[in-house]
């Protein structure tokens, strides 16, 4: 009878290359997903908020009936998406769940889309347009809270840069931030910033006419003037015109 030392390797099994970890069994992956879900559920069940401390590692091991290594793997995975914040030497806290992972994913897909069929970036633009157009009425409803000085300063900055033939992304975002901050909805503002950052990242890959910066500044001025006049119809049209300009640049890029 063959002993373990003399038994020949099964020819059906591929040898593991030296220095490479063995593939994780699919059951282990499922266990990890379940463990991460259990930690998320614990946070929800206890009503913990961003910044609240989680139970200690020993307590979590006991409550979740899991050993230290898989628990640490789960916490690292949850930290990567912002659900927990591991502060070495201080403990683990509920994270603020930033949109950095969403932004990175959308930026990557959109960059591929610009160099491909443009489908993903067109879809992203549609989501952004639906959101901003749909918020127009709410922005007017918060008229008394709008900082018109900040809005005007942002547009004026765009206009000054356009006279020099330059784009002004900092002024552009300052305008959108001042426009939507009075809605007091941090989620909306964070989502809009993600969308804006993605398009800003791709801006250099889209065709620009000699007057693109001036046209962009003028469209923001039209939005501001419609706001001042409390004209919801004109505001919707100004926002739509802004997005028509972006779609035109995308069509030009696709035609190249």
N, C-alpha and C positions, 0 to 999 in steps of 0.2 A: 504494500500500500504506500502511495506517495505521502510524504510528510510535507508540511507547508514549505520547508526549505528546498525540497526536491521537485515539488509539483511544478509543471510547466505552466507558463502564463496562458490564459485563455486567448486564443488568437482572435476571438471576436471583440476583445476589449482593446481600445486604443490606449497605448501607454501615455501617461501624463508627462508632458515635457518638464525637464528639470527646472526648478525655481518657480514654476507656475502653480497657483493654488488650485486645488481640485474644484470642479464646478459645484456650486451650491445646489443641493437637491431641491426640486420644485416644492416639496413639502416644507422645507426650511423657509423658502420665500413666502409661502402661504402663512406660516407661523409668524414671520416677521410682520406681514401686513396685518394679521390679527392682533398682534401685540401693539403695533402703532395705533390701531383703531381703539384698542382698550385704553391706551393712555389718553387719546383724544376724548373718549367717552367719560373718563374719570374727570377731566377738566370741565366738561359740560355738566356732568351730574353734580359736581361740587360748586358750580356757579363761579368758578375762578375767572378773574379778569386779567387783562394784559398787565404784567408786572407782579402778579400774585405768585408766591412761592409754591412749588409743588412739594409733595411729601418727599422725604429723604429717599435715597436710593434703597436703603434697607427696607423702609416701609413699603415702597413700590414693589420690591421683590416679593415681600410677604403678601401684599394685597393682590397682586397680579399672578402670584404663584409661578414665578419665573426666576431663572438664575441671572447672575450679574452680567455675563457677556451678551446674551440676546437683548437684555434691557438696555445696555449701553448702545448697542447697534441701533435699536429702535429710537433712542433719544437723539442720536446723531442724525438719523434720517429726518426726524421731526424738526430738529434745529435747522436743517438745510432748507426747509420750506417756511421757517419763521414761526412754527407753532410753539416751540419752546426756546428758551434762551438759557444756555448753559454758561454759568459764570463760575469758572474754576476757582475753587477755594471758598465760594460763597453759596453754591447750591444751584438749583434749576428753577427757572421761573417761566410763567406763561409768556409766550412771545407776542409781539404786536402784529404778527402775520403780515409783513410787508408784501408789496406786489412785485418785488424784484424778480422772483421766479417767473411770474407771468410776463413781465417786461422782457426778460431774457429770451423766453420762448417765442414771444411775438416778434421780437427783433430778428431772431434767427429765421423764422418762417417767412417774414416779410422780405428779408434780404435775399433769400432763395427765390421768393416770388418775383421780385424786381428783375432778377436775371432769368426768370422762367416765363410762366404763362400769366403772371400778375393776378391770378385768381385770389390768393390769400390776402394780398394787400388791398384789392378791391373790396373784399368782404370786410376787412378791418375798417376801411374807410366808411363803408355803409353803416357799420355799428356805431362808429363815432358820430356820423352825421345824424342818425336817428336819435342818439342820445342828446346831442347839443341842440338840435332843432326842437326836440320834445321839451327841453328845459327852458325854451325862450319865454313861455308864458309865466313860468315860475320866477324867472329872473325879473320880469316886469312886476310880478307880485311882491318882490323884495326891493322895489324901487328906492324906498327911503333908506335902505341899508347900503346901497351901492356907493362905492367910493369913486365918484366921477373924476376927481383930481388924479387918482392913480390910473384910471382908465385912459384919461386924456394924456397923461405923461407917457404911458406905454405906447400909445399911437403916435404921439409926437416924436418919440425916440425912433420908432420904425420909419417915420417920414424923413427924419434927419439922416438916418443911415441909407435910406433909399436914394437920397440926393447924391450920395457918394457912390452909389451903385452897389451898396452892401446890404446883405440881409441882417436882421436883428432878432435872432432867436430868443435872447434874454427878454427883450421888450415884448415879443410875441407871447411868451408864456406868462409874463407879468400881466398882460391884458386878460388872458383866459382865467388866470387865478383870481384876479380882481372881479371878474365877471361872475364867477360861480361861487366864490367863498361866502357871500351873503346867504346862500341857500342852507348853510350850516349842515352840510352832508359830507362828512369826510370821505366816505366811500366813493361818492360821485367825483369829488375832486381828485382822489387818488387814481381812479380809473382814467379820468381825462388826462391826467399827467402822464400815465403810462402810454396812452394812445399818442399824446403829443410827442413824447420822447422817441417813440418808435418812428414816427414820421420825420422827426428832426434828424434822426440817425440816417434815414434813407434819403434825405433831401438832396444831398450832393449827387446821388445816382439818378435823379430825375432831371429832365431837360429844363433849362432856364432860358427864357427870352431876356433881352436886354432890359426890359421894364418889369421883370417878374417881381422884384423887391418893391417897386413903386405900386404895382397893382395889388400886391398883398397888403401894403400899408393902407391903400385906398379902401379896400374891402373891410378892413378893421375900422376905419373911420366911419364907413357907412353903418356898421353895426352900432357904433357908439352914438351916432346921430339919431338912429331909429330908437335907441334906448331913451335918449334925452327927450325925444318927442312923444314917448310912451305909445308909439305906433307899433302894435304887435304884428300887423300884416307886413309892414316894412322891415321889422326885425327878422321875421321868418325869411323874407326874401333876401335880406342881406346875408344871413347865415347860409342859406342855400347857395347864394352866389359865391360865397367863400369856398364851399365844397365843390361847386362846379369848376372852379379854377384848379383845384387839386386834381379832380378827375381828368381835366384836360391835359395836365402834365403827365398823368399816368398813361393816357391814351398815346401821347407823343412818345413816351418811353417804350411802349409796347410796339409802336410802329417802326422803331429804329431797327 
